[in-house]
C-alpha cells in the first residue's frame, strides 16, 4: 500500500495543473446525476473456461459535470459465478484467473466499485474541435477502486476471499465521431496506460491461513502491483475493450506475467436524471 500512496501523491500535480481561477471555472457548471445500469462480459485470452469468465450486471449512481468530469459508484446485482472452485486437486489456474478478473465473483451488493475521471484536463470552452492528434486536450484521467467478495474452494478447503483492486490510468482520446442522428450518441476510441493493484483479504489473509495460501496461488503474498495498457471503443451505449496487464512473475498461473483481457458490454443511463440547482448552493 506504501507504493500505492506514493503513486497517488506523484499524480496529484498532474491533476492540479490549473490555477485556482481555472479550477473554479471547471467546477462552475451544471452537475447531472443519473441512475446507471451495466451488463459486462470479460474473459482472459489465456483461460477461456466458462467458470473463469466474468458475466455480471451492475446498478449504480453516476454524475457528470460540464461534460468532462464524471464519476460514480456501481453495485453488483448479478454474477454468473457463486464461488470459484477448482475441478481437480492441482487446478490452481482458476484462482489466478479470478485474481486477474475479480468481477467474476459471487452475487452480492457488497461487490462494488467507485470511479472518478475526466475526459480532458482542459476546460470545455478551450477545447478546439479541430484539435491535432498531439493536442494536450486529448489527455484525461481515470481512477477506479473495486471490492469483490467470493469463496475459493479446493481439496475440501473453503476460504472466504476479498479482492480489492485499484486502477489509475492516463487516457488519450484518439478519435471521436458524432452520428448525424443525435439520439444515437457518438463513437469514441480511447487509449489508456496506468498502474494497477490487487490485494487479497478476508479469511484468506488471516495469519492462521498463511500455509493454506500456497495451496491456492503457490504463494503467501497478498499484494500485487503491475501496469496496464488498453484500448476501448465505445459506440453509443455499447463498448469493447482490450487490456494487457503485466504483474511481476510470482509463478501464479493465469495471473503472473503478461495477461490479455477482452471485455464487451452495454451501459446505459436510466431515464431518471437530476440537475444541480446552482441558485440554492
C-alpha positions as CSV (number, residue, x, y, z in Angstrom):
1,X,0.0,0.0,0.0
2,X,3.0,2.3,0.5
3,X,3.7,2.1,-3.2
4,X,0.1,2.9,-4.0
5,X,0.2,6.0,-1.7
6,X,3.4,7.3,-3.3
7,X,1.9,6.8,-6.8
8,X,-1.2,8.9,-5.9
9,X,0.9,11.6,-4.4
10,X,3.0,11.8,-7.5
11,X,-0.1,12.0,-9.6
12,X,-1.6,15.0,-7.8
13,X,0.5,17.6,-9.6
14,X,-0.9,16.5,-12.9
15,X,-4.4,16.9,-11.7
16,X,-3.8,20.3,-10.2
17,X,-2.3,21.8,-13.4
18,X,-4.8,24.7,-13.3
19,X,-4.6,27.9,-11.3
20,X,-7.3,28.4,-8.7
21,X,-9.3,30.6,-11.1
22,X,-9.2,28.0,-13.8
23,X,-10.2,25.2,-11.4
24,X,-13.2,27.3,-10.3
25,X,-14.3,27.7,-13.8
26,X,-14.1,23.9,-14.4
27,X,-16.3,23.3,-11.4
28,X,-18.7,26.2,-12.1
29,X,-21.4,24.4,-14.1
30,X,-24.3,22.0,-14.1
31,X,-24.0,18.7,-12.4
32,X,-26.2,15.9,-13.9
33,X,-27.0,12.8,-11.8
34,X,-28.2,9.5,-13.3
35,X,-29.1,6.0,-12.4
36,X,-26.7,3.8,-14.3
37,X,-27.0,0.1,-15.3
38,X,-24.3,-2.0,-16.9
39,X,-24.1,-5.5,-18.3
40,X,-20.5,-6.7,-18.9
41,X,-18.7,-9.9,-20.1
42,X,-14.9,-10.3,-19.6
43,X,-12.6,-13.1,-20.3
44,X,-8.8,-13.8,-20.2
45,X,-7.3,-14.6,-23.5
46,X,-5.3,-17.4,-21.8
47,X,-8.1,-19.0,-19.7
48,X,-11.3,-19.3,-21.7
49,X,-13.2,-21.8,-19.5
50,X,-16.7,-20.6,-18.6
51,X,-16.1,-20.6,-14.8
52,X,-13.1,-18.3,-15.2
53,X,-15.0,-15.7,-17.2
54,X,-16.9,-12.8,-15.9
55,X,-20.6,-12.2,-16.7
56,X,-22.1,-9.6,-14.4
57,X,-24.6,-6.8,-14.1
58,X,-24.3,-3.6,-12.0
59,X,-26.6,-0.9,-10.9
60,X,-25.4,2.4,-9.5
61,X,-25.4,6.2,-9.4
62,X,-23.4,8.4,-11.8
63,X,-22.6,12.1,-12.0
64,X,-21.3,14.2,-14.9
65,X,-20.2,17.8,-14.8
66,X,-19.5,20.1,-17.7
67,X,-19.5,17.0,-20.0
68,X,-15.9,16.5,-18.9
69,X,-15.7,15.4,-15.2
70,X,-17.6,12.2,-14.2
71,X,-17.7,9.6,-11.5
72,X,-20.0,7.3,-9.5
73,X,-20.5,4.1,-7.7
74,X,-21.7,0.7,-9.0
75,X,-23.0,-2.3,-7.1
76,X,-23.1,-5.8,-8.5
77,X,-26.6,-7.2,-8.8
78,X,-25.9,-10.3,-10.9
79,X,-22.9,-12.5,-11.4
80,X,-22.6,-15.8,-13.3
81,X,-20.4,-17.4,-10.5
82,X,-21.4,-18.0,-6.9
83,X,-17.9,-19.2,-6.0
84,X,-14.5,-20.1,-7.5
85,X,-13.9,-23.8,-7.3
86,X,-11.0,-26.0,-8.6
87,X,-12.1,-29.0,-10.6
88,X,-9.0,-31.0,-9.7
89,X,-6.5,-31.0,-6.8
90,X,-3.9,-29.3,-8.9
91,X,-6.1,-26.9,-10.9
92,X,-5.0,-23.6,-9.3
93,X,-5.2,-21.6,-12.6
94,X,-8.8,-20.8,-11.8
95,X,-7.7,-18.7,-8.8
96,X,-5.1,-16.8,-10.8
97,X,-7.8,-16.0,-13.4
98,X,-10.1,-14.8,-10.6
99,X,-7.3,-12.6,-9.2
100,X,-6.8,-11.2,-12.7
101,X,-10.6,-10.6,-13.3
102,X,-12.1,-10.2,-9.8
103,X,-15.5,-9.3,-11.2
104,X,-16.3,-13.0,-11.9
105,X,-17.2,-13.3,-8.2
106,X,-20.4,-14.0,-6.3
107,X,-23.7,-12.2,-6.3
108,X,-23.7,-9.6,-3.6
109,X,-24.3,-5.9,-3.2
110,X,-21.1,-5.9,-1.2
111,X,-19.3,-6.2,-4.5
112,X,-18.9,-2.6,-5.6
113,X,-16.7,-0.1,-7.4
114,X,-16.1,3.6,-7.1
115,X,-14.7,5.6,-10.0
116,X,-13.7,9.1,-11.0
117,X,-12.4,10.5,-14.3
118,X,-12.1,13.5,-16.6
119,X,-12.3,13.4,-20.4
120,X,-9.7,16.2,-20.6
121,X,-7.6,18.3,-18.3
122,X,-8.7,21.4,-20.3
123,X,-11.8,23.4,-19.7
124,X,-14.6,22.7,-22.1
125,X,-14.6,26.1,-23.8
126,X,-10.8,25.7,-24.5
127,X,-11.1,22.5,-26.5
128,X,-10.7,23.1,-30.2
129,X,-13.0,20.8,-32.2
130,X,-10.2,20.7,-34.9
131,X,-7.5,19.7,-32.4
132,X,-4.5,17.9,-33.7
133,X,-3.5,14.3,-32.7
134,X,-0.9,15.7,-30.4
135,X,-3.1,18.3,-28.7
136,X,-2.8,18.0,-24.9
137,X,-6.6,18.5,-24.6
138,X,-6.9,14.9,-25.8
139,X,-5.5,13.6,-22.5
140,X,-7.6,12.8,-19.4
141,X,-7.6,10.7,-16.3
142,X,-9.4,7.7,-14.8
143,X,-9.3,6.0,-11.4
144,X,-11.3,3.2,-10.0
145,X,-11.4,1.2,-6.8
146,X,-13.4,-2.0,-6.5
147,X,-14.0,-4.7,-3.9
148,X,-15.2,-8.2,-4.8
149,X,-16.1,-11.0,-2.4
150,X,-16.2,-14.6,-3.2
151,X,-15.3,-18.1,-1.9
152,X,-12.3,-20.1,-3.1
153,X,-12.6,-23.9,-2.9
154,X,-10.0,-26.7,-3.4
155,X,-9.3,-30.1,-1.8
156,X,-12.3,-29.7,0.6
157,X,-10.7,-26.3,1.7
158,X,-13.0,-23.3,1.5
159,X,-11.9,-19.8,2.3
160,X,-13.9,-16.5,2.1
161,X,-11.8,-14.2,-0.1
162,X,-11.9,-10.5,-0.8
163,X,-10.1,-8.9,-3.7
164,X,-9.7,-5.2,-3.7
165,X,-8.5,-3.6,-7.0
166,X,-7.1,-0.1,-7.7
167,X,-6.5,1.2,-11.2
168,X,-5.1,4.7,-12.0
169,X,-4.8,5.5,-15.7
170,X,-4.0,8.3,-18.1
171,X,-6.4,8.4,-21.0
172,X,-5.8,9.6,-24.6
173,X,-8.8,10.2,-26.8
174,X,-7.7,9.2,-30.3
175,X,-11.0,9.5,-32.2
176,X,-14.5,11.0,-31.6
177,X,-17.2,10.6,-34.2
178,X,-20.6,12.2,-33.9
179,X,-23.5,10.4,-35.6
180,X,-25.9,12.5,-37.7
181,X,-28.8,11.3,-35.6
182,X,-28.3,13.0,-32.2
183,X,-30.2,10.3,-30.3
184,X,-27.7,7.7,-31.5
185,X,-24.8,9.2,-29.5
186,X,-21.3,9.0,-30.8
187,X,-18.3,6.7,-31.3
188,X,-15.2,7.2,-29.2
189,X,-11.8,5.4,-29.3
190,X,-9.6,5.8,-26.2
191,X,-6.1,4.5,-25.3
192,X,-5.0,4.2,-21.7
193,X,-1.9,3.4,-19.8
194,X,-1.6,3.2,-16.0
195,X,-1.0,1.5,-12.7
196,X,-3.0,-1.4,-11.3
197,X,-3.1,-3.2,-8.0
198,X,-4.7,-6.3,-6.5
199,X,-4.9,-7.1,-2.7
200,X,-6.3,-10.2,-1.1
201,X,-8.0,-10.0,2.3
202,X,-10.9,-11.7,4.2
203,X,-10.4,-15.1,5.8
204,X,-7.9,-15.8,3.1
205,X,-5.5,-13.2,4.6
206,X,-5.7,-14.5,8.2
207,X,-2.3,-15.4,9.7
208,X,-3.7,-18.8,10.6
209,X,-4.3,-19.5,6.9
210,X,-0.8,-18.5,5.7
211,X,0.2,-22.0,4.9
212,X,-3.1,-22.7,3.1
213,X,-2.5,-19.8,0.7
214,X,0.2,-21.8,-1.1
215,X,-2.5,-24.3,-2.0
216,X,-4.4,-21.7,-3.9
217,X,-1.8,-19.5,-5.5
218,X,1.5,-21.1,-4.8
219,X,2.5,-18.0,-2.8
220,X,1.7,-16.5,0.6
221,X,1.8,-13.0,-0.9
222,X,-1.3,-10.8,-0.6
223,X,-0.4,-7.7,-2.5
224,X,0.4,-7.5,-6.2
225,X,1.2,-4.4,-8.4
226,X,1.6,-4.0,-12.1
227,X,0.8,-1.9,-15.1
228,X,-2.0,-1.9,-17.7
229,X,-2.3,-0.7,-21.3
230,X,-5.6,-0.8,-23.1
231,X,-7.8,0.2,-26.0
232,X,-11.5,1.0,-25.6
233,X,-14.1,1.6,-28.4
234,X,-17.5,3.0,-27.4
235,X,-20.3,3.1,-29.9
236,X,-23.4,4.7,-28.4
237,X,-24.2,2.6,-25.3
238,X,-22.1,-0.4,-26.4
239,X,-18.3,-0.9,-25.8
240,X,-15.5,-3.2,-26.5
241,X,-12.2,-3.1,-24.6
242,X,-8.8,-4.8,-24.8
243,X,-6.4,-4.7,-21.8
244,X,-2.9,-6.0,-21.5
245,X,-1.9,-6.3,-17.8
246,X,1.6,-7.2,-16.5
247,X,2.2,-8.2,-12.9
248,X,5.5,-9.4,-11.5
249,X,6.2,-13.1,-12.2
250,X,5.2,-14.8,-8.9
251,X,4.6,-18.2,-10.5
252,X,0.8,-17.8,-10.4
253,X,-0.8,-19.5,-13.4
254,X,-3.3,-17.3,-15.1
255,X,-2.1,-14.2,-13.5
256,X,1.7,-13.6,-13.4
257,X,3.5,-12.0,-16.3
258,X,1.6,-10.5,-19.3
259,X,-2.2,-11.3,-19.5
260,X,-4.7,-10.1,-22.0
261,X,-8.3,-9.4,-21.0
262,X,-11.2,-8.8,-23.5
263,X,-14.3,-7.1,-22.3
264,X,-17.6,-6.3,-24.1
265,X,-20.6,-4.7,-22.5
266,X,-23.6,-2.4,-22.5
267,X,-24.0,0.6,-20.3
268,X,-26.9,3.0,-20.1
269,X,-28.2,5.9,-18.0
270,X,-31.7,5.3,-16.9
271,X,-34.3,8.0,-17.7
272,X,-34.3,9.3,-14.2
273,X,-31.9,12.2,-14.0
274,X,-31.3,15.3,-12.0
275,X,-29.5,18.7,-12.4
276,X,-27.8,20.7,-9.7
277,X,-29.8,23.8,-8.7
278,X,-27.0,26.3,-8.7
279,X,-29.2,29.0,-7.2
280,X,-29.6,27.1,-3.9
281,X,-25.9,26.3,-3.4
